[in-house]
């Protein structure tokens, strides 16, 4: 990925985290990057492609942070709190993920790439659960992990919007709810 593509993706995340898909505009992205809309479409074939790549960018960064934190072998409430801190550091990314209704990209014609990415996420999530001595039988579906991530992202959005206070006790309670959900659900 070159600097222009990354700048366009970051501008997309800022725009997408603060607007609806109907109001989302590549013209605004181009203006934020100081380039023409035509130049954006040289790198991204459509608005949907741009949104999917922005979503992919968030998913990869989030996954990398999750795996980094899992390697620290923190108690789950502390891990959850650090993941919330990460989300709070990137409020537009969190808003983007919630606004566009999926946490992992849909590549359209690139079904094989989408499948590989989902398999990698499942492997990462399995590693994450095993690090907390949670082994689910049968193995959870990809949709279960997406559901659990939605819980994290939704809770982070409540903190970002200041709809609920950000206190250690509230974080602890939410972490316990999510952990109990992860230990009991294998399919939706």
Buried (B, 14 or more C-beta within 10 A) or exposed (E): EEEBBEBBBBBBBBBBBBBEEEEBEBEBBBBBBEBEEEEBBEBBEEBEBBBBBBBBBBBBEBBEBBEEBBEEEBEBBBBBBBBBBBBBEBBBBBBBBBBBEBBBBEBEEEEEEBEEBBEEBBEBBBEBBEBBEBEBEEEBBBEBBBBBBBBBBEBBBBBBEEEEEBEEEBBBEBBEEBBEEBEEBEEE
